[in-house]
Each structure stands twice: as C-alpha cells, then as structure tokens.
C-alpha cells in the first residue's frame, strides 16, 4: 500500500470513529428520594442495607432526604418536589407518605418501608402482585393487635380500659382501628378512642384521658404521635398508666413496652428493593413482603417508676430490656 493511501485510511478511520471511543462518558449516579416523617435510627438500617449492596451516598448514589416532622400535609409537596427532581426511586415511610408519592407520580418507582393494608387502600393491587409503581414492605401481620393487648394483660391482669391515641384522618388507620376493637373484645378490654389529627391536638387528648382515666395507653406510631412521642411517654408516666406501642423509639422515650416488626430490619430490606429496581426490575412485579421478625422491648426504668413487677416469663421473651 502506498504511503499516502495508508495515511488516508487511518485518518479516515479516526474521523469516522465515535468520540466515545476515546472519552468514556461518566456513569449516571442514581438519585433516590427518601420521604419520611422525622430522621431517626431506622434510617440507618436503610443506609446500611445500601452499603451492603455496594451503594455509598455521595459516591455512586445520591440520597435526597425530605422530612414532614409531623405535618402530614408536607408529604404531598415533598413528593411532588422529588418527582420534579427526576429521582430514580422514591422510598416512602408509612401509608400517608406512600399515598402522597403515588398521587404525585404513576411512573417513578415507589418503595414502601412500612405500610398498613396497602392492598385495601388502593396502593397496590395485591401483596403478591402489586402492579403499578408501588412495592416494598408492610408492617402488618395476623393478630398483632391481639398480641399487644395480651401483653398488657400479662403485666396487669386487672386492667379493663385502654385509651388509644390514633388519627382518623389517616385513611389507613380506621381499618386498623376496627381490627383493634375486635381484638380488644376477644381479650375483655374496653377501648377509649382518643383522636389526634395534628401535633397540636395532644393537649386536648391528654385532658380527655385525665377526665376519663384509662388503665393503659396505646399509641399508634404515626407521623402525628411520632412528633410528640416524648410528651406521650411523659404523660403516661406522670399519670401512672401502662403504655404500649409498636415501635421501640417510643420506649426509648419512656413508654413501658413495644411489640412489633423490627423496623430497622424492614428499612434494611427496603434497600434490596431499590437495588432490584435500579437493575431493571419493575416495582409492580416485586411482591410486597410481610414482617417475619418481631421485637419485644421493655423499659424497666419505667416499670419501676410505675411500681410494676414484670413477669419473668415476659422478661425472658424480651429482645431488649432498657435499664
């Protein structure tokens, strides 16, 4: 081959080759929106789950955190903001956050870290086949309310009335409250309904309970109660009533005991859904996971202040005792 022909061939090949052969484009860093109520230890479970799968915030993934801080009307605005940011996945904590995210988008995948009856309130078609753009975990399992009430009776067999702090404005909680009423009848307890729709309602709720003194207090773990969990724990201790919930952070604040799914484990498992979606899975094809690990946490300091002796059978079953 003549020299001029060879040079022309090489030059032509260089000019025809795509630029990307010489300068590789940087890989797109996935952006994950996290829509929650308040920052807390459970979110470390999510971060740990991501790290176990090789995702490091600020390196090969970006996390956008949004906190409602008890003001549930913020969920809608935050969800809309995350959608406008074009996040790849929205991780939503609780039914209200998940509903807000679903209302904001029908295309961006949504992973629930916890939700009650997602199939009954229209978030998914079914637990086995969610359909749409929502998947994740539910924190409900058969007879959980009955087991919590039985724990109260085991500690204090003579109790008869339990005040329940709940939010009827949350479309999910009325379903759960009906289940609670059925469970209470089965164990011989009366339920005193105490409604709290915003964090500002707790003062009136406490006054109502002081006027009709219950033997025990059960607090729903929702955004409103979570905002004032310290006030709830202090009220129960001051008025010397047993207190129970389904999430250990309330027991850390001073409530007597909690029994429910391990939320830290649930949040860790939520990371596996994010990983599958980022690798191409469709949210609607991933079955909803029900809890398999449950935790009983007892605050012995609160028990002592109330003059209670926790049965040894209960102490031996506890996953953690707070001294």
Sine and cosine of phi, psi and omega as CSV:
sin_phi,cos_phi,sin_psi,cos_psi,sin_omega,cos_omega
0.00,0.00,0.72,-0.69,0.03,-1.00
-0.93,0.37,0.48,-0.88,-0.09,-1.00
-0.84,0.54,-0.69,0.72,-0.04,-1.00
-0.91,0.42,-0.54,0.84,0.03,-1.00
-0.94,0.35,-0.68,0.73,-0.01,-1.00
-0.88,0.48,-0.72,0.69,0.01,-1.00
-0.88,0.47,-0.68,0.74,0.01,-1.00
-0.89,0.45,-0.61,0.79,-0.01,-1.00
-0.92,0.40,-0.72,0.70,0.01,-1.00
-0.90,0.44,-0.71,0.70,-0.01,-1.00
-0.88,0.47,-0.68,0.73,0.02,-1.00
-0.88,0.48,-0.62,0.78,0.02,-1.00
-0.91,0.41,-0.64,0.77,0.01,-1.00
-0.90,0.43,-0.67,0.74,-0.02,-1.00
-0.93,0.36,-0.51,0.86,-0.03,-1.00
-0.98,0.17,-0.42,0.91,-0.05,-1.00
-0.92,0.40,0.65,-0.76,0.02,-1.00
-0.90,0.43,0.52,-0.85,-0.04,-1.00
-0.88,0.47,-0.50,0.87,-0.06,-1.00
-0.91,0.42,-0.30,0.95,0.04,-1.00
-0.93,0.37,-0.37,0.93,-0.05,-1.00
-0.95,-0.31,-0.42,0.91,-0.01,-1.00
-0.70,-0.71,1.00,-0.08,-0.05,-1.00
-0.91,0.42,0.75,-0.67,0.00,-1.00
-0.94,0.33,0.63,-0.77,0.02,-1.00
-0.90,0.44,0.60,-0.80,-0.01,-1.00
-0.93,0.37,0.59,-0.80,0.03,-1.00
-0.93,0.36,0.76,-0.65,0.03,-1.00
-1.00,0.01,0.88,-0.47,-0.01,-1.00
-0.87,0.49,0.59,-0.81,0.03,-1.00
-0.90,-0.44,0.81,-0.58,-0.05,-1.00
-0.91,-0.41,0.83,-0.55,0.09,-1.00
-1.00,-0.02,0.76,-0.64,0.02,-1.00
-0.92,-0.38,0.88,-0.47,-0.06,-1.00
-0.93,-0.37,0.95,-0.31,-0.07,-1.00
-0.67,-0.74,-0.08,-1.00,-0.02,-1.00
-1.00,-0.02,-0.90,0.43,0.04,-1.00
-0.67,-0.74,0.52,-0.85,0.03,-1.00
-0.93,0.38,0.69,-0.73,-0.03,-1.00
-0.33,-0.94,0.01,-1.00,-0.08,-1.00
-0.86,0.51,-0.48,0.87,-0.05,-1.00
-0.88,0.48,-0.49,0.87,-0.03,-1.00
-0.95,0.31,-0.34,0.94,0.12,-0.99
-0.92,0.39,-0.51,0.86,0.09,-1.00
-0.88,0.48,-0.65,0.76,0.03,-1.00
-0.92,0.40,-0.73,0.68,0.01,-1.00
-0.89,0.46,-0.63,0.77,0.02,-1.00
-0.91,0.42,-0.66,0.75,0.03,-1.00
-0.87,0.50,-0.64,0.77,0.05,-1.00
-0.90,0.43,-0.68,0.73,-0.01,-1.00
-0.88,0.47,-0.64,0.77,0.01,-1.00
-0.88,0.47,-0.44,0.90,0.01,-1.00
-1.00,-0.08,0.06,1.00,0.08,-1.00
1.00,-0.07,0.20,0.98,-0.02,-1.00
-0.98,-0.18,0.81,-0.58,0.01,-1.00
-0.86,-0.50,0.86,-0.51,0.00,-1.00
-0.87,0.50,0.77,-0.64,-0.01,-1.00
1.00,0.01,-0.13,0.99,0.02,-1.00
-0.91,-0.42,-0.92,0.40,0.00,-1.00
-0.86,-0.51,0.25,0.97,0.09,-1.00
-0.36,-0.93,0.49,-0.87,0.04,-1.00
-0.83,-0.56,0.79,-0.62,0.01,-1.00
-0.96,-0.26,0.79,-0.61,0.06,-1.00
-0.95,-0.32,0.94,-0.35,-0.08,-1.00
-1.00,-0.09,0.69,-0.72,0.07,-1.00
-0.69,-0.72,0.81,-0.59,-0.09,-1.00
-0.87,-0.49,0.79,-0.61,0.00,-1.00
-0.99,0.15,-0.45,0.90,0.03,-1.00
0.81,0.59,0.73,0.68,0.08,-1.00
1.00,0.08,-0.23,0.97,-0.01,-1.00
-0.99,-0.13,1.00,0.00,-0.19,-0.98
-0.91,0.42,-0.33,0.94,0.04,-1.00
-0.93,0.37,-0.26,0.96,0.03,-1.00
-0.95,0.31,-0.39,0.92,-0.05,-1.00
-0.83,0.56,-0.68,0.73,-0.05,-1.00
-0.89,0.45,-0.73,0.69,-0.02,-1.00
-0.90,0.43,-0.67,0.74,0.00,-1.00
-0.92,0.40,-0.65,0.76,0.01,-1.00
-0.88,0.47,-0.69,0.72,0.04,-1.00
-0.88,0.48,-0.66,0.75,0.02,-1.00
-0.88,0.48,-0.69,0.73,-0.01,-1.00
-0.91,0.42,-0.62,0.78,0.04,-1.00
-0.90,0.44,-0.68,0.74,0.00,-1.00
-0.91,0.41,-0.44,0.90,0.06,-1.00
-0.97,0.23,-0.12,0.99,-0.02,-1.00
0.87,0.49,0.72,0.69,0.09,-1.00
-0.91,0.42,0.41,-0.91,-0.03,-1.00
-0.99,0.14,-0.52,0.86,0.00,-1.00
-0.54,-0.84,0.58,-0.81,0.16,-0.99
-0.94,-0.34,0.81,-0.59,0.08,-1.00
-0.98,-0.21,0.90,-0.44,-0.11,-0.99
-0.90,-0.44,0.70,-0.72,0.00,-1.00
-0.97,-0.23,0.90,-0.43,0.06,-1.00
1.00,0.00,0.29,-0.96,-0.07,-1.00
-0.90,0.43,-0.67,0.74,-0.05,-1.00
-0.91,0.41,-0.66,0.75,0.04,-1.00
-0.91,0.41,-0.65,0.76,0.00,-1.00
-0.92,0.39,-0.65,0.76,0.04,-1.00
-0.89,0.45,-0.66,0.75,0.02,-1.00
-0.89,0.46,-0.66,0.75,0.01,-1.00
-0.91,0.41,-0.66,0.75,0.00,-1.00
-0.91,0.42,-0.57,0.82,0.04,-1.00
-0.94,0.35,-0.47,0.88,-0.05,-1.00
-0.99,0.16,-0.42,0.91,-0.05,-1.00
-0.43,-0.90,0.59,-0.80,0.10,-0.99
-0.93,-0.37,0.07,1.00,-0.05,-1.00
-0.86,-0.50,-0.64,0.77,0.02,-1.00
-0.91,0.41,0.79,-0.62,0.01,-1.00
-0.88,0.47,0.64,-0.77,0.00,-1.00
-0.84,-0.54,0.77,-0.64,0.05,-1.00
-0.92,-0.40,0.88,-0.47,0.07,-1.00
-0.99,0.13,0.72,-0.69,0.14,-0.99
-1.00,0.06,-0.42,0.91,0.05,-1.00
-0.27,-0.96,0.57,-0.82,0.05,-1.00
-0.22,-0.97,0.53,-0.85,0.02,-1.00
-0.98,-0.21,0.79,-0.61,0.06,-1.00
0.78,0.63,0.78,0.62,-0.01,-1.00
-0.87,0.49,-0.46,0.89,0.01,-1.00
-0.98,0.20,-0.41,0.91,-0.06,-1.00
-1.00,0.02,-0.28,0.96,-0.02,-1.00
-0.93,-0.36,0.22,0.98,0.13,-0.99
1.00,0.08,0.17,0.99,0.04,-1.00
-0.96,0.29,-0.59,0.81,0.02,-1.00
-0.66,-0.75,0.31,-0.95,0.02,-1.00
-0.96,0.28,-0.66,0.75,0.06,-1.00
-0.32,-0.95,0.26,-0.96,0.01,-1.00
-0.93,0.38,-0.61,0.79,-0.04,-1.00
-0.97,0.23,-0.56,0.83,-0.03,-1.00
-0.73,-0.69,0.99,0.12,-0.11,-0.99
-0.86,0.51,-0.63,0.78,-0.10,-1.00
0.91,0.41,0.05,-1.00,0.07,-1.00
0.86,0.50,-0.57,-0.82,-0.10,-0.99
-0.86,-0.51,0.29,0.96,-0.04,-1.00
-0.88,-0.48,0.69,-0.72,0.12,-0.99
-0.48,-0.88,-0.14,-0.99,0.04,-1.00
0.77,-0.64,-0.68,-0.73,-0.13,-0.99
-0.79,-0.62,0.53,-0.85,0.15,-0.99
-0.93,-0.37,0.52,-0.85,0.00,-1.00
-0.98,-0.21,0.28,0.96,0.00,-1.00
-0.98,-0.22,0.58,-0.81,0.08,-1.00
-0.55,-0.84,0.35,-0.94,-0.05,-1.00
-0.83,0.55,0.73,-0.69,0.15,-0.99
0.88,0.48,0.49,0.87,0.04,-1.00
-0.91,0.42,-0.66,0.75,0.00,-1.00
-0.89,0.46,-0.66,0.75,0.03,-1.00
-0.87,0.49,-0.64,0.77,0.00,-1.00
-0.92,0.39,-0.61,0.80,0.02,-1.00
-0.92,0.40,-0.69,0.72,0.01,-1.00
-0.91,0.40,-0.59,0.81,0.04,-1.00
-0.91,0.42,-0.55,0.84,0.06,-1.00
-0.89,0.45,-0.66,0.75,0.05,-1.00
-0.88,0.47,-0.69,0.72,0.00,-1.00
-0.92,0.40,-0.53,0.85,0.02,-1.00
-0.92,0.38,-0.59,0.81,0.02,-1.00
-0.97,0.22,-0.66,0.75,-0.05,-1.00
-0.68,-0.73,1.00,0.05,-0.11,-0.99
-0.87,0.50,-0.38,0.93,-0.09,-1.00
-1.00,0.02,-0.04,1.00,0.00,-1.00
-0.90,0.43,0.52,-0.85,-0.03,-1.00
-0.76,-0.65,-0.43,0.90,-0.06,-1.00
-0.78,-0.62,0.74,-0.67,-0.01,-1.00
-0.86,-0.52,0.84,-0.54,0.10,-1.00
-0.99,0.12,0.68,-0.73,-0.04,-1.00
-0.87,-0.50,0.88,-0.47,0.07,-1.00
-1.00,0.03,0.92,-0.39,-0.04,-1.00
-0.53,-0.85,0.20,-0.98,-0.08,-1.00
-0.87,-0.49,0.98,-0.20,-0.01,-1.00
-0.93,0.37,-0.27,0.96,0.02,-1.00
-0.96,0.28,-0.32,0.95,0.10,-0.99
-0.98,0.21,0.89,-0.46,-0.14,-0.99
-0.87,0.50,-0.35,0.94,-0.04,-1.00
-0.99,0.11,-0.59,0.81,-0.16,-0.99
-0.91,0.41,-0.54,0.84,0.07,-1.00
-0.85,0.53,-0.58,0.81,0.07,-1.00
-0.90,0.45,-0.71,0.70,0.00,-1.00
-0.91,0.40,-0.62,0.79,-0.03,-1.00
-0.91,0.43,-0.62,0.79,0.05,-1.00
-0.89,0.45,-0.63,0.78,0.05,-1.00
-0.91,0.42,-0.62,0.79,0.04,-1.00
-0.89,0.45,-0.68,0.74,0.02,-1.00
-0.87,0.50,-0.66,0.75,0.03,-1.00
-0.90,0.45,-0.69,0.72,0.01,-1.00
-0.90,0.43,-0.62,0.78,-0.01,-1.00
-0.91,0.42,-0.65,0.76,0.04,-1.00
-0.87,0.49,-0.64,0.77,-0.04,-1.00
-0.91,0.42,-0.51,0.86,-0.02,-1.00
-0.97,-0.24,0.10,0.99,0.08,-1.00
0.97,0.23,0.62,0.79,0.02,-1.00
-0.87,-0.49,0.58,-0.82,0.11,-0.99
-1.00,-0.07,0.61,-0.80,-0.01,-1.00
-0.95,-0.31,0.78,-0.62,0.11,-0.99
-0.98,-0.21,0.94,-0.35,-0.03,-1.00
-0.97,0.23,0.82,-0.57,0.03,-1.00
-0.79,-0.61,0.95,-0.33,-0.13,-0.99
-1.00,0.00,0.70,-0.71,0.09,-1.00
-0.70,-0.71,0.93,-0.38,-0.05,-1.00
-0.99,-0.15,-0.39,0.92,0.05,-1.00
-0.64,-0.77,0.31,-0.95,0.04,-1.00
-0.85,0.52,-0.42,0.91,0.00,-1.00
-0.96,0.28,-0.20,0.98,-0.04,-1.00
-0.99,0.14,-0.15,0.99,-0.11,-0.99
-0.92,0.38,-0.55,0.83,0.01,-1.00
-0.87,0.50,-0.72,0.69,0.03,-1.00
-0.92,0.40,-0.58,0.82,0.02,-1.00
-0.90,0.43,-0.67,0.74,0.03,-1.00
-0.90,0.43,-0.64,0.77,0.02,-1.00
-0.89,0.46,-0.64,0.77,0.02,-1.00
-0.90,0.44,-0.62,0.79,0.01,-1.00
-0.96,0.30,-0.56,0.83,0.06,-1.00
-0.92,0.40,-0.55,0.84,0.01,-1.00
-0.96,0.27,-0.51,0.86,0.00,-1.00
-0.78,-0.63,0.98,0.22,-0.22,-0.98
-0.86,0.51,0.88,-0.48,0.08,-1.00
-1.00,0.06,0.23,-0.97,0.08,-1.00
-1.00,0.07,-0.42,0.91,-0.04,-1.00
-0.50,-0.86,0.30,-0.95,-0.01,-1.00
-0.79,-0.62,0.78,-0.63,0.08,-1.00
-0.89,-0.45,0.84,-0.54,-0.03,-1.00
-0.94,-0.33,0.83,-0.55,0.14,-0.99
-0.91,0.42,0.66,-0.75,0.07,-1.00
-1.00,0.00,1.00,0.03,0.03,-1.00
-0.81,-0.58,0.14,-0.99,-0.04,-1.00
-0.84,0.54,-0.59,0.81,-0.03,-1.00
-0.93,0.38,-0.77,0.64,0.00,-1.00
-0.93,0.37,-0.57,0.82,0.00,-1.00
-0.89,0.46,-0.57,0.82,0.02,-1.00
-0.87,0.49,-0.59,0.81,-0.07,-1.00
-0.88,-0.47,0.55,0.84,-0.06,-1.00
-0.88,0.47,-0.52,0.86,0.03,-1.00
-0.93,0.38,-0.65,0.76,0.05,-1.00
-0.89,0.45,-0.63,0.77,0.01,-1.00
-0.91,0.42,-0.72,0.70,0.00,-1.00
-0.89,0.45,-0.67,0.75,0.00,-1.00
-0.91,0.42,-0.64,0.77,0.02,-1.00
-0.89,0.46,-0.72,0.70,-0.03,-1.00
-0.88,0.47,-0.67,0.74,-0.02,-1.00
-0.93,0.36,-0.69,0.73,0.00,-1.00
-0.88,0.48,-0.62,0.78,-0.04,-1.00
-1.00,-0.08,0.10,0.99,0.12,-0.99
0.84,0.55,0.76,0.65,0.10,-0.99
-0.89,-0.45,0.55,-0.83,0.08,-1.00
-0.90,0.44,0.51,-0.86,-0.01,-1.00
-0.65,-0.76,0.64,-0.77,-0.04,-1.00
-0.57,-0.82,0.49,-0.87,0.06,-1.00
-0.47,-0.88,-0.20,-0.98,-0.03,-1.00
-0.90,-0.44,0.22,0.98,-0.04,-1.00
-0.63,-0.77,0.75,-0.66,-0.20,-0.98
-0.91,0.41,-0.38,0.92,-0.01,-1.00
-0.88,0.48,-0.48,0.88,0.07,-1.00
-0.94,0.35,-0.56,0.83,0.04,-1.00
-0.95,0.31,-0.59,0.81,0.11,-0.99
-0.86,0.51,-0.53,0.85,0.00,-1.00
-0.98,0.21,-0.24,0.97,0.06,-1.00
0.80,-0.61,-0.03,1.00,0.09,-1.00
-0.93,0.37,0.34,-0.94,-0.15,-0.99
-0.94,0.33,-0.77,0.64,-0.05,-1.00
-0.41,-0.91,0.33,-0.95,0.09,-1.00
-0.69,-0.72,0.53,-0.85,0.10,-0.99
-0.59,-0.80,0.84,-0.55,0.00,-1.00
0.05,-1.00,-0.09,-1.00,0.01,-1.00
-0.88,0.47,0.42,-0.91,0.11,-0.99
-0.97,0.24,0.97,-0.26,-0.05,-1.00
-0.94,0.34,-0.54,0.84,0.06,-1.00
-0.89,0.46,-0.65,0.76,0.04,-1.00
-0.92,0.38,-0.64,0.77,0.03,-1.00
-0.88,0.47,-0.68,0.74,0.00,-1.00
-0.92,0.39,-0.58,0.81,0.06,-1.00
-0.90,0.45,-0.66,0.76,-0.01,-1.00
-0.94,0.35,-0.46,0.89,0.04,-1.00
-0.87,0.50,-0.52,0.86,0.01,-1.00
-0.89,0.46,-0.52,0.86,0.00,-1.00
-0.93,0.37,-0.54,0.84,0.07,-1.00
-0.92,0.39,-0.68,0.74,0.04,-1.00
-0.86,0.51,-0.70,0.72,-0.01,-1.00
-0.87,0.49,-0.71,0.70,-0.02,-1.00
-0.90,0.44,-0.64,0.76,0.00,-1.00
-0.92,0.39,-0.67,0.74,0.02,-1.00
-0.90,0.43,-0.42,0.91,0.01,-1.00
-1.00,-0.03,0.10,1.00,0.14,-0.99
0.90,-0.44,-0.13,0.99,0.00,-1.00
-0.94,0.33,0.50,-0.86,0.06,-1.00
-1.00,-0.04,0.71,-0.70,-0.04,-1.00
-0.82,0.58,-0.69,0.72,-0.06,-1.00
-0.91,0.41,-0.24,0.97,0.02,-1.00
-1.00,-0.06,-0.12,0.99,-0.06,-1.00
-0.99,-0.13,0.90,-0.44,-0.05,-1.00
-0.87,0.50,0.54,-0.84,0.10,-1.00
-0.95,0.31,0.72,-0.70,-0.02,-1.00
-0.99,-0.16,0.77,-0.64,0.08,-1.00
-1.00,0.00,0.41,-0.91,-0.06,-1.00
-0.92,0.39,0.59,-0.81,0.05,-1.00
-0.86,-0.52,-0.30,0.95,0.00,-1.00
-0.89,-0.45,0.80,-0.61,-0.01,-1.00
-0.85,-0.53,0.53,-0.85,-0.06,-1.00
-0.82,-0.57,0.70,-0.72,0.14,-0.99
-0.93,-0.36,0.87,-0.49,-0.01,-1.00
-0.85,-0.53,0.75,-0.66,-0.04,-1.00
-0.83,-0.56,0.73,-0.69,0.05,-1.00
-1.00,-0.10,0.98,-0.21,-0.06,-1.00
-0.94,0.33,-0.48,0.88,0.05,-1.00
-0.90,0.44,-0.67,0.75,0.04,-1.00
-0.92,0.39,-0.66,0.75,0.02,-1.00
-0.86,0.52,-0.67,0.74,0.01,-1.00
-0.91,0.41,-0.66,0.75,0.01,-1.00
-0.90,0.44,-0.51,0.86,0.02,-1.00
-1.00,0.05,-0.07,1.00,-0.02,-1.00
0.96,0.29,0.47,0.88,-0.04,-1.00
-0.99,-0.12,0.59,-0.81,0.16,-0.99
-0.95,-0.32,0.93,-0.37,-0.02,-1.00
-0.97,0.25,0.81,-0.59,0.01,-1.00
-0.83,0.56,0.61,-0.79,-0.01,-1.00
-0.87,0.49,-0.56,0.83,0.01,-1.00
-0.88,0.47,-0.53,0.85,0.01,-1.00
-0.98,0.17,-0.63,0.77,0.03,-1.00
-0.87,0.49,-0.63,0.78,-0.04,-1.00
-0.95,0.32,-0.37,0.93,0.00,-1.00
-1.00,0.00,-0.23,0.97,-0.09,-1.00
-0.93,0.38,0.64,-0.77,0.08,-1.00
-0.99,0.15,-0.46,0.89,0.03,-1.00
-0.45,-0.89,0.65,-0.76,0.08,-1.00
-0.89,-0.46,0.86,-0.51,-0.01,-1.00
-1.00,-0.05,0.88,-0.48,-0.08,-1.00
-1.00,0.09,0.00,0.00,0.00,0.00
